[in-house]
């Protein structure tokens, strides 16, 4: 089974603790919930379902994972760390009533801070924008004059370059996503409804081993212009532009695929539109390698659209990083000056929206190497390279 080994989680904590020492911090708290899970998954492998959780990492010593009673057994099953606690503030987030947990034992924030901070007061938090205000106030009160700072940079810097194990997980997610998209291509035909095509894609990816479908974006005909719309009961008609993206998660790592196509017969205008997207994708390939200034890649893609008088429909940068989040750093625009590095994993995001002949995008995953990029989603790569 392809997965992140225990030793890699241990190495992550060691690197974090070295950074805490360098910055003069006493501990790091990494918050997560079902919507913002990636950083928590990175440090302890736990992925909340509908509760909240946090991993408390002392400058010296072992991490503590704190969650909620309903997920305790599940947390112990997944966590890279044996010290798993419950805190009342992290219990069920979806109901207003107080819930009694007669079989659960709880720790308080005050107890946990006493262990991970020792006598220190300097706590960095990853997820400051995600923690609800009442919980943040409880954290501040529990720690006693804590000096709280934003610790996001510590983990963000570690996550940019992927290890071989991380790349293997992304490669497997890409394989599953391609299987799902092949099912979508067979089902997104005139006469079927959008949710049928989306369901075929999700089911096939799940059957291939996906642990989750982060999202399925779908729009046909005029609905292709929704940019990130969901599938509906709309009937797909002959000549409809299909804008469909499938984000598949494996061991926490997410691969997203999207191939622009027309259901049934395409018009000449639609063909010209799609060929511009394919041309931009092929030009981008030359820039996805070590040492390329990321902004130069963005400019090269934009130059293709300018040549075809499509610049007004180019709505956002054509690439973003991938990993434990569907979109993460690097996310360059045309002004970015940093270079691409070996081990970065990225997704193309080449798009045109609002054009009279349709709206669509291309998404395929790559590993940055010294030379040409390695495709993480070979089915989409073959389709894009072939064109119409």
C-alpha angles and dihedrals in degrees: 000000000000110000145131107277122232091246090061092055088050091051091050091055091047091053091047091050091050088053092048088053092049093050095043093243124148100208145350125227115201112196126200144164136171091287100042102035105133102090093043090050089050095057102036110004092240118138115191120221105199103333131077127248143176137198114219112205118191121208086245125022140027127323124253120217113207121191140135133292099251090056098040098103091043090049092051089049094053106029122105087213130066098213103088121166138178124229122188094225090065097053124119109330101195105067131061096215123094110251122211118219104191095175097046129095119210139207122203127230087243091059093047093047089050089058102041099036095039100188094337129107104196109106124172117200129205108204101034091151092050102050113096113244096243091054091047090053090050090051092052093048093047097051097052111231094347119186099225122193137170110268098180094110091061093062097031090060092050094049099053097080113051126218122228089259092053091048090050090054091049090048090054092047087051091051091052092046091053091052089051093049093050087058090048092052090053093048103038093084134128112287097028122099124243096248090054091059092044091049092050090053095048094045094050092049091049091049088052090058107273113158092204145357105228091195145327116218115199138170131155130195111344089355089070086081092067089091093207103019126150127239116270137182090271112135114240110236133203109275096021116147108233118215107184132156127182121198112195125190126208122174086343095306119117131213119186124198131188130166121183115229145147124243107232119342120003123215122233089253092053090049092052090049093050093045089057090056092048092048091052090050092052092048090050091057091070091059100047097094141094117295098017113134103242094221090057089059090053091049091050092055092046089051090061091053091047090053089056093043091246101120094112089062094051101102108172145004116299100232143039137174123263135201129103087357125053088234124023140136133349096058106154130185125196091279096055113121103186121106127239113251136207109267097031110130116209144172125220111233102185109167148165120188133183099024116145091240094051147284129262150134143214122230123180131151128240142177114222111235136169090271131013117356122261111240115233091186105044097172091060091043091056093047094048093046090050093050121185 
